[in-house]
């Protein structure tokens, strides 16, 4: 569970950083949540075959690699959500 929280923090931080230089198509809460969720499931798939303890060890040792993976996952998620935003037709 520590892993999940860590990844979520990294993904949210990266999304915030990206937005400073390159605003996402839509800043609404729905799209932001979709981007974070998609990026996280993508990352989970990538790390799924690694035992959790090993992931944690790796995270501590090579935070940079994890961040690079997370950045890619976030950028892919932004593309997907931009093409098929789910906020359309939703009532606030
Ligand atoms: Zn939106």
PDB file of the backbone (N, CA, C, O) and the ligand in Angstrom, with CONECT records:
HET     ZN  A 101       1
ATOM      1  N   UNK A   1       0.838  -1.211   0.000  1.00  0.00           N
ATOM      2  CA  UNK A   1       0.000   0.000   0.000  1.00  0.00           C
ATOM      3  C   UNK A   1       0.866   1.252   0.000  1.00  0.00           C
ATOM      4  O   UNK A   1       0.477   2.294  -0.527  1.00  0.00           O
ATOM      5  N   UNK A   2       2.030   1.132   0.593  1.00  0.00           N
ATOM      6  CA  UNK A   2       2.964   2.257   0.560  1.00  0.00           C
ATOM      7  C   UNK A   2       3.351   2.562  -0.889  1.00  0.00           C
ATOM      8  O   UNK A   2       3.508   3.713  -1.296  1.00  0.00           O
ATOM      9  N   UNK A   3       3.494   1.476  -1.640  1.00  0.00           N
ATOM     10  CA  UNK A   3       3.839   1.617  -3.041  1.00  0.00           C
ATOM     11  C   UNK A   3       2.770   2.401  -3.792  1.00  0.00           C
ATOM     12  O   UNK A   3       3.075   3.294  -4.582  1.00  0.00           O
ATOM     13  N   UNK A   4       1.525   2.056  -3.536  1.00  0.00           N
ATOM     14  CA  UNK A   4       0.416   2.709  -4.230  1.00  0.00           C
ATOM     15  C   UNK A   4       0.406   4.212  -3.929  1.00  0.00           C
ATOM     16  O   UNK A   4       0.271   5.040  -4.829  1.00  0.00           O
ATOM     17  N   UNK A   5       0.551   4.541  -2.648  1.00  0.00           N
ATOM     18  CA  UNK A   5       0.547   5.949  -2.272  1.00  0.00           C
ATOM     19  C   UNK A   5       1.725   6.695  -2.882  1.00  0.00           C
ATOM     20  O   UNK A   5       1.606   7.834  -3.334  1.00  0.00           O
ATOM     21  N   UNK A   6       2.853   6.020  -2.878  1.00  0.00           N
ATOM     22  CA  UNK A   6       4.047   6.643  -3.447  1.00  0.00           C
ATOM     23  C   UNK A   6       3.819   6.962  -4.918  1.00  0.00           C
ATOM     24  O   UNK A   6       4.071   8.078  -5.373  1.00  0.00           O
ATOM     25  N   UNK A   7       3.337   5.960  -5.656  1.00  0.00           N
ATOM     26  CA  UNK A   7       3.112   6.144  -7.084  1.00  0.00           C
ATOM     27  C   UNK A   7       2.089   7.253  -7.348  1.00  0.00           C
ATOM     28  O   UNK A   7       2.242   8.062  -8.264  1.00  0.00           O
ATOM     29  N   UNK A   8       1.047   7.265  -6.522  1.00  0.00           N
ATOM     30  CA  UNK A   8       0.014   8.274  -6.716  1.00  0.00           C
ATOM     31  C   UNK A   8       0.586   9.674  -6.490  1.00  0.00           C
ATOM     32  O   UNK A   8       0.286  10.604  -7.239  1.00  0.00           O
ATOM     33  N   UNK A   9       1.401   9.813  -5.468  1.00  0.00           N
ATOM     34  CA  UNK A   9       2.034  11.109  -5.207  1.00  0.00           C
ATOM     35  C   UNK A   9       2.925  11.530  -6.371  1.00  0.00           C
ATOM     36  O   UNK A   9       2.906  12.682  -6.805  1.00  0.00           O
ATOM     37  N   UNK A  10       3.703  10.572  -6.865  1.00  0.00           N
ATOM     38  CA  UNK A  10       4.608  10.885  -7.972  1.00  0.00           C
ATOM     39  C   UNK A  10       3.811  11.313  -9.196  1.00  0.00           C
ATOM     40  O   UNK A  10       4.147  12.302  -9.848  1.00  0.00           O
ATOM     41  N   UNK A  11       2.759  10.570  -9.504  1.00  0.00           N
ATOM     42  CA  UNK A  11       1.939  10.875 -10.685  1.00  0.00           C
ATOM     43  C   UNK A  11       1.299  12.264 -10.565  1.00  0.00           C
ATOM     44  O   UNK A  11       1.299  13.035 -11.525  1.00  0.00           O
ATOM     45  N   UNK A  12       0.760  12.574  -9.397  1.00  0.00           N
ATOM     46  CA  UNK A  12       0.112  13.878  -9.218  1.00  0.00           C
ATOM     47  C   UNK A  12       1.120  15.018  -9.310  1.00  0.00           C
ATOM     48  O   UNK A  12       0.838  16.072  -9.879  1.00  0.00           O
ATOM     49  N   UNK A  13       2.288  14.788  -8.745  1.00  0.00           N
ATOM     50  CA  UNK A  13       3.332  15.809  -8.788  1.00  0.00           C
ATOM     51  C   UNK A  13       3.772  16.060 -10.230  1.00  0.00           C
ATOM     52  O   UNK A  13       3.946  17.205 -10.648  1.00  0.00           O
ATOM     53  N   UNK A  14       3.946  14.973 -10.981  1.00  0.00           N
ATOM     54  CA  UNK A  14       4.364  15.098 -12.376  1.00  0.00           C
ATOM     55  C   UNK A  14       3.296  15.816 -13.200  1.00  0.00           C
ATOM     56  O   UNK A  14       3.611  16.643 -14.055  1.00  0.00           O
ATOM     57  N   UNK A  15       2.048  15.495 -12.936  1.00  0.00           N
ATOM     58  CA  UNK A  15       0.958  16.160 -13.652  1.00  0.00           C
ATOM     59  C   UNK A  15       0.970  17.667 -13.371  1.00  0.00           C
ATOM     60  O   UNK A  15       0.804  18.480 -14.281  1.00  0.00           O
ATOM     61  N   UNK A  16       1.167  18.022 -12.111  1.00  0.00           N
ATOM     62  CA  UNK A  16       1.234  19.447 -11.768  1.00  0.00           C
ATOM     63  C   UNK A  16       2.399  20.143 -12.473  1.00  0.00           C
ATOM     64  O   UNK A  16       2.258  21.258 -12.976  1.00  0.00           O
ATOM     65  N   UNK A  17       3.537  19.476 -12.501  1.00  0.00           N
ATOM     66  CA  UNK A  17       4.708  20.052 -13.171  1.00  0.00           C
ATOM     67  C   UNK A  17       4.461  20.221 -14.668  1.00  0.00           C
ATOM     68  O   UNK A  17       4.800  21.248 -15.256  1.00  0.00           O
ATOM     69  N   UNK A  18       3.864  19.196 -15.269  1.00  0.00           N
ATOM     70  CA  UNK A  18       3.585  19.258 -16.702  1.00  0.00           C
ATOM     71  C   UNK A  18       2.666  20.425 -17.031  1.00  0.00           C
ATOM     72  O   UNK A  18       2.857  21.118 -18.030  1.00  0.00           O
ATOM     73  N   UNK A  19       1.688  20.629 -16.199  1.00  0.00           N
ATOM     74  CA  UNK A  19       0.704  21.684 -16.453  1.00  0.00           C
ATOM     75  C   UNK A  19       1.322  23.077 -16.456  1.00  0.00           C
ATOM     76  O   UNK A  19       0.806  23.992 -17.099  1.00  0.00           O
ATOM     77  N   UNK A  20       2.421  23.232 -15.739  1.00  0.00           N
ATOM     78  CA  UNK A  20       3.080  24.542 -15.699  1.00  0.00           C
ATOM     79  C   UNK A  20       3.618  24.925 -17.069  1.00  0.00           C
ATOM     80  O   UNK A  20       3.567  26.090 -17.462  1.00  0.00           O
ATOM     81  N   UNK A  21       4.130  23.944 -17.787  1.00  0.00           N
ATOM     82  CA  UNK A  21       4.720  24.241 -19.090  1.00  0.00           C
ATOM     83  C   UNK A  21       3.749  23.987 -20.229  1.00  0.00           C
ATOM     84  O   UNK A  21       3.865  24.584 -21.299  1.00  0.00           O
ATOM     85  N   UNK A  22       2.801  23.108 -19.999  1.00  0.00           N
ATOM     86  CA  UNK A  22       1.963  22.660 -21.102  1.00  0.00           C
ATOM     87  C   UNK A  22       0.584  22.308 -20.530  1.00  0.00           C
ATOM     88  O   UNK A  22       0.335  21.165 -20.147  1.00  0.00           O
ATOM     89  N   UNK A  23      -0.304  23.305 -20.477  1.00  0.00           N
ATOM     90  CA  UNK A  23      -1.609  23.090 -19.859  1.00  0.00           C
ATOM     91  C   UNK A  23      -2.364  21.930 -20.514  1.00  0.00           C
ATOM     92  O   UNK A  23      -2.367  21.794 -21.737  1.00  0.00           O
ATOM     93  N   UNK A  24      -2.992  21.111 -19.699  1.00  0.00           N
ATOM     94  CA  UNK A  24      -3.763  20.014 -20.278  1.00  0.00           C
ATOM     95  C   UNK A  24      -5.043  20.563 -20.891  1.00  0.00           C
ATOM     96  O   UNK A  24      -5.480  21.670 -20.578  1.00  0.00           O
ATOM     97  N   UNK A  25      -5.636  19.756 -21.779  1.00  0.00           N
ATOM     98  CA  UNK A  25      -6.779  20.209 -22.577  1.00  0.00           C
ATOM     99  C   UNK A  25      -7.918  20.737 -21.722  1.00  0.00           C
ATOM    100  O   UNK A  25      -8.672  21.611 -22.147  1.00  0.00           O
ATOM    101  N   UNK A  26      -8.037  20.201 -20.512  1.00  0.00           N
ATOM    102  CA  UNK A  26      -9.178  20.537 -19.680  1.00  0.00           C
ATOM    103  C   UNK A  26      -8.759  20.353 -18.227  1.00  0.00           C
ATOM    104  O   UNK A  26      -8.323  19.271 -17.834  1.00  0.00           O
ATOM    105  N   UNK A  27      -8.889  21.385 -17.452  1.00  0.00           N
ATOM    106  CA  UNK A  27      -8.424  21.303 -16.066  1.00  0.00           C
ATOM    107  C   UNK A  27      -9.498  20.815 -15.096  1.00  0.00           C
ATOM    108  O   UNK A  27      -9.319  20.907 -13.882  1.00  0.00           O
ATOM    109  N   UNK A  28     -10.616  20.294 -15.620  1.00  0.00           N
ATOM    110  CA  UNK A  28     -11.694  19.905 -14.719  1.00  0.00           C
ATOM    111  C   UNK A  28     -11.286  18.696 -13.870  1.00  0.00           C
ATOM    112  O   UNK A  28     -10.391  17.934 -14.236  1.00  0.00           O
ATOM    113  N   UNK A  29     -11.952  18.542 -12.750  1.00  0.00           N
ATOM    114  CA  UNK A  29     -11.599  17.505 -11.787  1.00  0.00           C
ATOM    115  C   UNK A  29     -11.743  16.111 -12.389  1.00  0.00           C
ATOM    116  O   UNK A  29     -10.952  15.212 -12.104  1.00  0.00           O
ATOM    117  N   UNK A  30     -12.750  15.950 -13.211  1.00  0.00           N
ATOM    118  CA  UNK A  30     -13.013  14.648 -13.827  1.00  0.00           C
ATOM    119  C   UNK A  30     -11.839  14.213 -14.711  1.00  0.00           C
ATOM    120  O   UNK A  30     -11.363  13.082 -14.621  1.00  0.00           O
ATOM    121  N   UNK A  31     -11.394  15.116 -15.549  1.00  0.00           N
ATOM    122  CA  UNK A  31     -10.295  14.786 -16.455  1.00  0.00           C
ATOM    123  C   UNK A  31      -9.003  14.539 -15.673  1.00  0.00           C
ATOM    124  O   UNK A  31      -8.244  13.622 -15.987  1.00  0.00           O
ATOM    125  N   UNK A  32      -8.765  15.359 -14.663  1.00  0.00           N
ATOM    126  CA  UNK A  32      -7.555  15.178 -13.852  1.00  0.00           C
ATOM    127  C   UNK A  32      -7.560  13.803 -13.185  1.00  0.00           C
ATOM    128  O   UNK A  32      -6.549  13.100 -13.170  1.00  0.00           O
ATOM    129  N   UNK A  33      -8.708  13.437 -12.639  1.00  0.00           N
ATOM    130  CA  UNK A  33      -8.796  12.133 -11.973  1.00  0.00           C
ATOM    131  C   UNK A  33      -8.612  10.996 -12.953  1.00  0.00           C
ATOM    132  O   UNK A  33      -7.966   9.996 -12.642  1.00  0.00           O
ATOM    133  N   UNK A  34      -9.179  11.149 -14.135  1.00  0.00           N
ATOM    134  CA  UNK A  34      -9.027  10.120 -15.162  1.00  0.00           C
ATOM    135  C   UNK A  34      -7.568   9.961 -15.569  1.00  0.00           C
ATOM    136  O   UNK A  34      -7.078   8.846 -15.746  1.00  0.00           O
ATOM    137  N   UNK A  35      -6.889  11.078 -15.714  1.00  0.00           N
ATOM    138  CA  UNK A  35      -5.474  11.037 -16.105  1.00  0.00           C
ATOM    139  C   UNK A  35      -4.653  10.322 -15.032  1.00  0.00           C
ATOM    140  O   UNK A  35      -3.829   9.462 -15.340  1.00  0.00           O
ATOM    141  N   UNK A  36      -4.884  10.682 -13.787  1.00  0.00           N
ATOM    142  CA  UNK A  36      -4.137  10.058 -12.683  1.00  0.00           C
ATOM    143  C   UNK A  36      -4.437   8.557 -12.625  1.00  0.00           C
ATOM    144  O   UNK A  36      -3.526   7.743 -12.475  1.00  0.00           O
ATOM    145  N   UNK A  37      -5.726   8.194 -12.744  1.00  0.00           N
ATOM    146  CA  UNK A  37      -6.109   6.783 -12.656  1.00  0.00           C
ATOM    147  C   UNK A  37      -5.514   5.969 -13.801  1.00  0.00           C
ATOM    148  O   UNK A  37      -5.037   4.853 -13.598  1.00  0.00           O
ATOM    149  N   UNK A  38      -5.547   6.534 -15.001  1.00  0.00           N
ATOM    150  CA  UNK A  38      -4.999   5.835 -16.161  1.00  0.00           C
ATOM    151  C   UNK A  38      -3.487   5.653 -16.031  1.00  0.00           C
ATOM    152  O   UNK A  38      -2.956   4.575 -16.300  1.00  0.00           O
ATOM    153  N   UNK A  39      -2.819   6.696 -15.625  1.00  0.00           N
ATOM    154  CA  UNK A  39      -1.365   6.628 -15.470  1.00  0.00           C
ATOM    155  C   UNK A  39      -1.000   5.582 -14.417  1.00  0.00           C
ATOM    156  O   UNK A  39      -0.047   4.821 -14.584  1.00  0.00           O
ATOM    157  N   UNK A  40      -1.767   5.558 -13.340  1.00  0.00           N
ATOM    158  CA  UNK A  40      -1.488   4.602 -12.267  1.00  0.00           C
ATOM    159  C   UNK A  40      -1.706   3.170 -12.725  1.00  0.00           C
ATOM    160  O   UNK A  40      -0.910   2.293 -12.393  1.00  0.00           O
ATOM    161  N   UNK A  41      -2.769   2.914 -13.481  1.00  0.00           N
ATOM    162  CA  UNK A  41      -3.019   1.540 -13.907  1.00  0.00           C
ATOM    163  C   UNK A  41      -1.964   1.110 -14.919  1.00  0.00           C
ATOM    164  O   UNK A  41      -1.564  -0.053 -14.955  1.00  0.00           O
ATOM    165  N   UNK A  42      -1.526   2.039 -15.723  1.00  0.00           N
ATOM    166  CA  UNK A  42      -0.443   1.777 -16.669  1.00  0.00           C
ATOM    167  C   UNK A  42       0.838   1.390 -15.916  1.00  0.00           C
ATOM    168  O   UNK A  42       1.502   0.415 -16.268  1.00  0.00           O
ATOM    169  N   UNK A  43       1.170   2.153 -14.894  1.00  0.00           N
ATOM    170  CA  UNK A  43       2.374   1.890 -14.104  1.00  0.00           C
ATOM    171  C   UNK A  43       2.250   0.575 -13.338  1.00  0.00           C
ATOM    172  O   UNK A  43       3.214  -0.180 -13.212  1.00  0.00           O
ATOM    173  N   UNK A  44       1.050   0.316 -12.833  1.00  0.00           N
ATOM    174  CA  UNK A  44       0.835  -0.915 -12.083  1.00  0.00           C
ATOM    175  C   UNK A  44       1.069  -2.119 -12.995  1.00  0.00           C
ATOM    176  O   UNK A  44       1.644  -3.127 -12.584  1.00  0.00           O
ATOM    177  N   UNK A  45       0.608  -1.990 -14.250  1.00  0.00           N
ATOM    178  CA  UNK A  45       0.837  -3.066 -15.207  1.00  0.00           C
ATOM    179  C   UNK A  45       2.321  -3.275 -15.441  1.00  0.00           C
ATOM    180  O   UNK A  45       2.800  -4.405 -15.534  1.00  0.00           O
ATOM    181  N   UNK A  46       3.033  -2.177 -15.533  1.00  0.00           N
ATOM    182  CA  UNK A  46       4.463  -2.243 -15.801  1.00  0.00           C
ATOM    183  C   UNK A  46       5.231  -2.911 -14.665  1.00  0.00           C
ATOM    184  O   UNK A  46       6.192  -3.648 -14.886  1.00  0.00           O
ATOM    185  N   UNK A  47       4.779  -2.630 -13.442  1.00  0.00           N
ATOM    186  CA  UNK A  47       5.507  -3.158 -12.294  1.00  0.00           C
ATOM    187  C   UNK A  47       4.851  -4.394 -11.691  1.00  0.00           C
ATOM    188  O   UNK A  47       5.284  -4.905 -10.658  1.00  0.00           O
ATOM    189  N   UNK A  48       3.792  -4.866 -12.358  1.00  0.00           N
ATOM    190  CA  UNK A  48       2.980  -5.938 -11.764  1.00  0.00           C
ATOM    191  C   UNK A  48       3.757  -7.229 -11.534  1.00  0.00           C
ATOM    192  O   UNK A  48       3.473  -7.963 -10.588  1.00  0.00           O
ATOM    193  N   UNK A  49       4.724  -7.507 -12.384  1.00  0.00           N
ATOM    194  CA  UNK A  49       5.423  -8.778 -12.280  1.00  0.00           C
ATOM    195  C   UNK A  49       6.506  -8.748 -11.215  1.00  0.00           C
ATOM    196  O   UNK A  49       7.094  -9.781 -10.896  1.00  0.00           O
ATOM    197  N   UNK A  50       6.768  -7.592 -10.672  1.00  0.00           N
ATOM    198  CA  UNK A  50       7.820  -7.476  -9.662  1.00  0.00           C
ATOM    199  C   UNK A  50       7.202  -7.573  -8.259  1.00  0.00           C
ATOM    200  O   UNK A  50       6.223  -6.890  -7.962  1.00  0.00           O
ATOM    201  N   UNK A  51       7.767  -8.406  -7.420  1.00  0.00           N
ATOM    202  CA  UNK A  51       7.250  -8.470  -6.046  1.00  0.00           C
ATOM    203  C   UNK A  51       7.301  -7.101  -5.382  1.00  0.00           C
ATOM    204  O   UNK A  51       8.226  -6.321  -5.609  1.00  0.00           O
ATOM    205  N   UNK A  52       6.306  -6.822  -4.567  1.00  0.00           N
ATOM    206  CA  UNK A  52       6.182  -5.482  -4.012  1.00  0.00           C
ATOM    207  C   UNK A  52       7.412  -5.020  -3.235  1.00  0.00           C
ATOM    208  O   UNK A  52       7.829  -3.866  -3.335  1.00  0.00           O
ATOM    209  N   UNK A  53       7.984  -5.939  -2.460  1.00  0.00           N
ATOM    210  CA  UNK A  53       9.165  -5.569  -1.689  1.00  0.00           C
ATOM    211  C   UNK A  53      10.296  -5.120  -2.594  1.00  0.00           C
ATOM    212  O   UNK A  53      11.039  -4.185  -2.295  1.00  0.00           O
ATOM    213  N   UNK A  54      10.395  -5.822  -3.710  1.00  0.00           N
ATOM    214  CA  UNK A  54      11.443  -5.495  -4.661  1.00  0.00           C
ATOM    215  C   UNK A  54      11.205  -4.120  -5.286  1.00  0.00           C
ATOM    216  O   UNK A  54      12.141  -3.352  -5.509  1.00  0.00           O
ATOM    217  N   UNK A  55       9.938  -3.831  -5.562  1.00  0.00           N
ATOM    218  CA  UNK A  55       9.610  -2.519  -6.122  1.00  0.00           C
ATOM    219  C   UNK A  55      10.006  -1.424  -5.150  1.00  0.00           C
ATOM    220  O   UNK A  55      10.620  -0.427  -5.529  1.00  0.00           O
ATOM    221  N   UNK A  56       9.647  -1.624  -3.897  1.00  0.00           N
ATOM    222  CA  UNK A  56       9.967  -0.604  -2.899  1.00  0.00           C
ATOM    223  C   UNK A  56      11.466  -0.375  -2.820  1.00  0.00           C
ATOM    224  O   UNK A  56      11.932   0.760  -2.726  1.00  0.00           O
ATOM    225  N   UNK A  57      12.213  -1.466  -2.860  1.00  0.00           N
ATOM    226  CA  UNK A  57      13.669  -1.346  -2.824  1.00  0.00           C
ATOM    227  C   UNK A  57      14.150  -0.566  -4.035  1.00  0.00           C
ATOM    228  O   UNK A  57      15.032   0.287  -3.937  1.00  0.00           O
ATOM    229  N   UNK A  58      13.553  -0.874  -5.174  1.00  0.00           N
ATOM    230  CA  UNK A  58      13.967  -0.208  -6.405  1.00  0.00           C
ATOM    231  C   UNK A  58      13.606   1.278  -6.378  1.00  0.00           C
ATOM    232  O   UNK A  58      14.365   2.133  -6.835  1.00  0.00           O
ATOM    233  N   UNK A  59      12.442   1.549  -5.836  1.00  0.00           N
ATOM    234  CA  UNK A  59      12.005   2.939  -5.749  1.00  0.00           C
ATOM    235  C   UNK A  59      13.008   3.761  -4.957  1.00  0.00           C
ATOM    236  O   UNK A  59      13.364   4.877  -5.336  1.00  0.00           O
ATOM    237  N   UNK A  60      13.451   3.188  -3.858  1.00  0.00           N
ATOM    238  CA  UNK A  60      14.403   3.937  -3.041  1.00  0.00           C
ATOM    239  C   UNK A  60      15.735   4.121  -3.749  1.00  0.00           C
ATOM    240  O   UNK A  60      16.391   5.156  -3.629  1.00  0.00           O
ATOM    241  N   UNK A  61      16.114   3.090  -4.487  1.00  0.00           N
ATOM    242  CA  UNK A  61      17.417   3.162  -5.148  1.00  0.00           C
ATOM    243  C   UNK A  61      17.387   3.982  -6.427  1.00  0.00           C
ATOM    244  O   UNK A  61      18.338   4.705  -6.722  1.00  0.00           O
ATOM    245  N   UNK A  62      16.318   3.877  -7.181  1.00  0.00           N
ATOM    246  CA  UNK A  62      16.311   4.594  -8.448  1.00  0.00           C
ATOM    247  C   UNK A  62      15.007   5.327  -8.671  1.00  0.00           C
ATOM    248  O   UNK A  62      14.227   5.015  -9.571  1.00  0.00           O
ATOM    249  N   UNK A  63      14.808   6.281  -7.844  1.00  0.00           N
ATOM    250  CA  UNK A  63      13.672   7.159  -7.937  1.00  0.00           C
ATOM    251  C   UNK A  63      13.566   7.771  -9.333  1.00  0.00           C
ATOM    252  O   UNK A  63      12.469   7.973  -9.853  1.00  0.00           O
ATOM    253  N   UNK A  64      14.693   8.054  -9.916  1.00  0.00           N
ATOM    254  CA  UNK A  64      14.691   8.718 -11.219  1.00  0.00           C
ATOM    255  C   UNK A  64      14.063   7.843 -12.303  1.00  0.00           C
ATOM    256  O   UNK A  64      13.318   8.332 -13.152  1.00  0.00           O
ATOM    257  N   UNK A  65      14.371   6.545 -12.267  1.00  0.00           N
ATOM    258  CA  UNK A  65      13.789   5.634 -13.251  1.00  0.00           C
ATOM    259  C   UNK A  65      12.266   5.572 -13.097  1.00  0.00           C
ATOM    260  O   UNK A  65      11.524   5.588 -14.079  1.00  0.00           O
ATOM    261  N   UNK A  66      11.827   5.501 -11.850  1.00  0.00           N
ATOM    262  CA  UNK A  66      10.388   5.459 -11.583  1.00  0.00           C
ATOM    263  C   UNK A  66       9.731   6.733 -12.104  1.00  0.00           C
ATOM    264  O   UNK A  66       8.654   6.679 -12.700  1.00  0.00           O
ATOM    265  N   UNK A  67      10.368   7.867 -11.884  1.00  0.00           N
ATOM    266  CA  UNK A  67       9.810   9.135 -12.351  1.00  0.00           C
ATOM    267  C   UNK A  67       9.760   9.212 -13.860  1.00  0.00           C
ATOM    268  O   UNK A  67       8.816   9.762 -14.430  1.00  0.00           O
ATOM    269  N   UNK A  68      10.777   8.661 -14.513  1.00  0.00           N
ATOM    270  CA  UNK A  68      10.767   8.640 -15.972  1.00  0.00           C
ATOM    271  C   UNK A  68       9.598   7.801 -16.475  1.00  0.00           C
ATOM    272  O   UNK A  68       8.887   8.204 -17.396  1.00  0.00           O
ATOM    273  N   UNK A  69       9.404   6.633 -15.865  1.00  0.00           N
ATOM    274  CA  UNK A  69       8.272   5.779 -16.237  1.00  0.00           C
ATOM    275  C   UNK A  69       6.956   6.488 -15.971  1.00  0.00           C
ATOM    276  O   UNK A  69       6.026   6.421 -16.775  1.00  0.00           O
ATOM    277  N   UNK A  70       6.889   7.165 -14.840  1.00  0.00           N
ATOM    278  CA  UNK A  70       5.653   7.846 -14.461  1.00  0.00           C
ATOM    279  C   UNK A  70       5.351   8.996 -15.413  1.00  0.00           C
ATOM    280  O   UNK A  70       4.193   9.228 -15.764  1.00  0.00           O
ATOM    281  N   UNK A  71       6.376   9.709 -15.827  1.00  0.00           N
ATOM    282  CA  UNK A  71       6.186  10.813 -16.768  1.00  0.00           C
ATOM    283  C   UNK A  71       5.603  10.296 -18.082  1.00  0.00           C
ATOM    284  O   UNK A  71       4.669  10.882 -18.630  1.00  0.00           O
ATOM    285  N   UNK A  72       6.160   9.200 -18.576  1.00  0.00           N
ATOM    286  CA  UNK A  72       5.636   8.603 -19.805  1.00  0.00           C
ATOM    287  C   UNK A  72       4.184   8.178 -19.633  1.00  0.00           C
ATOM    288  O   UNK A  72       3.349   8.404 -20.509  1.00  0.00           O
ATOM    289  N   UNK A  73       3.900   7.565 -18.507  1.00  0.00           N
ATOM    290  CA  UNK A  73       2.541   7.095 -18.247  1.00  0.00           C
ATOM    291  C   UNK A  73       1.569   8.268 -18.185  1.00  0.00           C
ATOM    292  O   UNK A  73       0.451   8.174 -18.690  1.00  0.00           O
ATOM    293  N   UNK A  74       1.987   9.368 -17.572  1.00  0.00           N
ATOM    294  CA  UNK A  74       1.122  10.546 -17.467  1.00  0.00           C
ATOM    295  C   UNK A  74       0.884  11.151 -18.854  1.00  0.00           C
ATOM    296  O   UNK A  74      -0.237  11.540 -19.182  1.00  0.00           O
ATOM    297  N   UNK A  75       1.928  11.225 -19.652  1.00  0.00           N
ATOM    298  CA  UNK A  75       1.767  11.814 -20.986  1.00  0.00           C
ATOM    299  C   UNK A  75       0.842  10.960 -21.851  1.00  0.00           C
ATOM    300  O   UNK A  75       0.039  11.486 -22.621  1.00  0.00           O
ATOM    301  N   UNK A  76       0.961   9.641 -21.718  1.00  0.00           N
ATOM    302  CA  UNK A  76       0.062   8.753 -22.470  1.00  0.00           C
ATOM    303  C   UNK A  76      -1.373   8.935 -21.987  1.00  0.00           C
ATOM    304  O   UNK A  76      -2.307   8.984 -22.788  1.00  0.00           O
ATOM    305  N   UNK A  77      -1.536   9.033 -20.679  1.00  0.00           N
ATOM    306  CA  UNK A  77      -2.868   9.187 -20.101  1.00  0.00           C
ATOM    307  C   UNK A  77      -3.508  10.496 -20.565  1.00  0.00           C
ATOM    308  O   UNK A  77      -4.707  10.537 -20.841  1.00  0.00           O
ATOM    309  N   UNK A  78      -2.717  11.556 -20.652  1.00  0.00           N
ATOM    310  CA  UNK A  78      -3.239  12.844 -21.116  1.00  0.00           C
ATOM    311  C   UNK A  78      -3.755  12.710 -22.544  1.00  0.00           C
ATOM    312  O   UNK A  78      -4.820  13.232 -22.876  1.00  0.00           O
ATOM    313  N   UNK A  79      -2.996  12.008 -23.390  1.00  0.00           N
ATOM    314  CA  UNK A  79      -3.422  11.796 -24.775  1.00  0.00           C
ATOM    315  C   UNK A  79      -4.765  11.067 -24.838  1.00  0.00           C
ATOM    316  O   UNK A  79      -5.667  11.452 -25.583  1.00  0.00           O
ATOM    317  N   UNK A  80      -4.874  10.005 -24.037  1.00  0.00           N
ATOM    318  CA  UNK A  80      -6.093   9.186 -24.056  1.00  0.00           C
ATOM    319  C   UNK A  80      -7.287  10.003 -23.582  1.00  0.00           C
ATOM    320  O   UNK A  80      -8.354   9.968 -24.194  1.00  0.00           O
ATOM    321  N   UNK A  81      -7.104  10.737 -22.492  1.00  0.00           N
ATOM    322  CA  UNK A  81      -8.225  11.514 -21.939  1.00  0.00           C
ATOM    323  C   UNK A  81      -8.582  12.674 -22.868  1.00  0.00           C
ATOM    324  O   UNK A  81      -9.747  13.058 -22.966  1.00  0.00           O
ATOM    325  N   UNK A  82      -7.588  13.225 -23.542  1.00  0.00           N
ATOM    326  CA  UNK A  82      -7.878  14.316 -24.470  1.00  0.00           C
ATOM    327  C   UNK A  82      -8.751  13.823 -25.627  1.00  0.00           C
ATOM    328  O   UNK A  82      -9.651  14.526 -26.085  1.00  0.00           O
ATOM    329  N   UNK A  83      -8.470  12.610 -26.086  1.00  0.00           N
ATOM    330  CA  UNK A  83      -9.248  12.090 -27.210  1.00  0.00           C
ATOM    331  C   UNK A  83     -10.637  11.645 -26.796  1.00  0.00           C
ATOM    332  O   UNK A  83     -11.596  11.771 -27.557  1.00  0.00           O
ATOM    333  N   UNK A  84     -10.736  11.124 -25.582  1.00  0.00           N
ATOM    334  CA  UNK A  84     -12.041  10.654 -25.130  1.00  0.00           C
ATOM    335  C   UNK A  84     -12.348  11.156 -23.729  1.00  0.00           C
ATOM    336  O   UNK A  84     -12.384  10.379 -22.775  1.00  0.00           O
ATOM    337  N   UNK A  85     -12.569  12.452 -23.613  1.00  0.00           N
ATOM    338  CA  UNK A  85     -12.874  12.986 -22.277  1.00  0.00           C
ATOM    339  C   UNK A  85     -14.218  12.461 -21.797  1.00  0.00           C
ATOM    340  O   UNK A  85     -15.184  12.394 -22.558  1.00  0.00           O
ATOM    341  N   UNK A  86     -14.264  12.091 -20.524  1.00  0.00           N
ATOM    342  CA  UNK A  86     -15.500  11.519 -20.003  1.00  0.00           C
ATOM    343  C   UNK A  86     -16.373  12.572 -19.325  1.00  0.00           C
ATOM    344  O   UNK A  86     -17.464  12.264 -18.846  1.00  0.00           O
ATOM    345  N   UNK A  87     -15.885  13.828 -19.286  1.00  0.00           N
ATOM    346  CA  UNK A  87     -16.661  14.887 -18.642  1.00  0.00           C
ATOM    347  C   UNK A  87     -17.861  15.297 -19.488  1.00  0.00           C
ATOM    348  O   UNK A  87     -18.802  15.914 -18.990  1.00  0.00           O
ATOM    349  N   UNK A  88     -17.818  14.942 -20.793  1.00  0.00           N
ATOM    350  CA  UNK A  88     -18.889  15.380 -21.697  1.00  0.00           C
ATOM    351  C   UNK A  88     -20.224  14.792 -21.286  1.00  0.00           C
ATOM    352  O   UNK A  88     -20.349  13.589 -21.057  1.00  0.00           O
ATOM    353  N   UNK A  89     -21.204  15.649 -21.198  1.00  0.00           N
ATOM    354  CA  UNK A  89     -22.544  15.192 -20.856  1.00  0.00           C
ATOM    355  C   UNK A  89     -22.745  14.990 -19.371  1.00  0.00           C
ATOM    356  O   UNK A  89     -23.856  14.701 -18.927  1.00  0.00           O
ATOM    357  N   UNK A  90     -21.682  15.139 -18.597  1.00  0.00           N
ATOM    358  CA  UNK A  90     -21.854  14.971 -17.168  1.00  0.00           C
ATOM    359  C   UNK A  90     -22.442  16.230 -16.552  1.00  0.00           C
ATOM    360  O   UNK A  90     -22.157  17.338 -17.007  1.00  0.00           O
ATOM    361  N   UNK A  91     -23.235  16.069 -15.552  1.00  0.00           N
ATOM    362  CA  UNK A  91     -23.873  17.222 -14.898  1.00  0.00           C
ATOM    363  C   UNK A  91     -23.176  17.471 -13.569  1.00  0.00           C
ATOM    364  O   UNK A  91     -23.056  16.579 -12.729  1.00  0.00           O
ATOM    365  N   UNK A  92     -22.734  18.677 -13.407  1.00  0.00           N
ATOM    366  CA  UNK A  92     -22.020  18.978 -12.168  1.00  0.00           C
ATOM    367  C   UNK A  92     -22.986  19.204 -11.011  1.00  0.00           C
ATOM    368  O   UNK A  92     -22.555  19.470  -9.889  1.00  0.00           O
TER     369      UNK A  92
HETATM  370 ZN    ZN A 101     -12.673  17.860 -18.342  1.00  0.00          ZN
END
